[in-house]
Amino acid sequence: MSPSEAPHDRVLDARGERCPLPVIRLARLVRDEPALRSVTLLATDPAAAHDVPAWCRMRGQRLVEARDEGDHTAYVVEVVRPSTPAAER
């Protein structure tokens, strides 16, 4: 983790990994890090464009944005926990 990266915000680099690994790694990170507030998933697999939003819907997470960054896409996911204000929306 870089010094500028807060412990509650993470970047998950899944570039070069094929479906379903990016979403599996995202799910594990969210499960294993209870203080996590957001994750930026970097993915090159075209299937992630469908898989990440579907995972967010199924798991009650919030996809903030998906932005093209040239050789990959960055998916910013707000982690929603039952005790976070976003869960009350």
C-alpha positions in Angstrom: 0.0 0.0 0.0 1.4 3.4 -0.9 1.9 6.0 1.8 -0.8 8.2 0.2 -3.4 5.4 0.1 -5.6 5.3 3.1 -6.1 1.9 4.7 -9.9 2.2 4.0 -9.4 2.8 0.3 -7.6 0.3 -1.9 -6.5 -0.3 -5.5 -6.9 -3.9 -6.7 -4.8 -4.5 -9.8 -6.4 -7.4 -11.7 -5.0 -6.4 -15.1 -4.2 -9.4 -17.2 -6.5 -11.7 -15.2 -9.4 -13.4 -17.0 -13.0 -13.9 -15.9 -13.9 -14.6 -13.1 -10.7 -13.8 -11.3 -11.2 -10.0 -11.1 -14.6 -10.3 -9.4 -13.4 -13.2 -7.2 -10.5 -11.1 -5.9 -12.8 -8.1 -5.4 -15.2 -10.2 -3.4 -12.4 -11.6 -1.2 -11.0 -8.2 -0.5 -14.4 -6.7 0.5 -15.0 -9.8 2.7 -11.6 -9.8 4.4 -11.2 -6.1 5.0 -14.0 -4.9 7.3 -12.7 -1.3 7.5 -12.6 -1.0 3.7 -14.7 1.9 2.3 -13.8 1.8 -1.4 -12.0 -0.3 -3.9 -10.7 0.8 -7.3 -10.5 -2.4 -9.4 -8.2 -2.2 -12.4 -9.1 -4.8 -15.1 -8.3 -5.5 -18.7 -10.8 -8.4 -19.2 -13.8 -7.2 -21.3 -16.1 -9.4 -19.2 -15.5 -7.2 -16.2 -17.7 -4.5 -17.8 -20.6 -6.9 -17.1 -19.3 -8.8 -14.1 -18.4 -5.9 -11.8 -21.8 -4.1 -12.1 -23.7 -7.4 -11.7 -21.6 -8.3 -8.6 -22.3 -4.9 -7.1 -26.1 -5.3 -7.6 -26.1 -8.9 -6.2 -24.0 -8.0 -3.2 -25.5 -4.6 -2.3 -22.3 -2.6 -3.2 -22.3 0.7 -5.1 -20.5 1.1 -8.4 -19.4 4.7 -8.4 -17.9 4.8 -11.8 -16.2 2.8 -14.5 -13.6 4.8 -16.5 -11.5 3.9 -19.5 -7.8 4.4 -18.7 -6.4 3.4 -22.1 -5.1 -0.2 -21.6 -7.6 -1.0 -18.8 -10.8 0.1 -17.1 -10.9 1.4 -13.5 -14.0 0.4 -11.6 -14.6 2.4 -8.4 -16.7 0.5 -5.9 -18.1 2.0 -2.7 -18.2 -0.7 -0.1 -21.5 -0.8 1.7 -21.7 -2.3 5.1 -24.9 -2.7 7.1 -23.7 0.0 9.5 -22.6 2.5 6.8 -24.9 5.4 5.9 -25.0 4.3 2.2 -26.8 1.1 3.3 -29.7 3.3 4.5 -30.3 4.9 1.1 
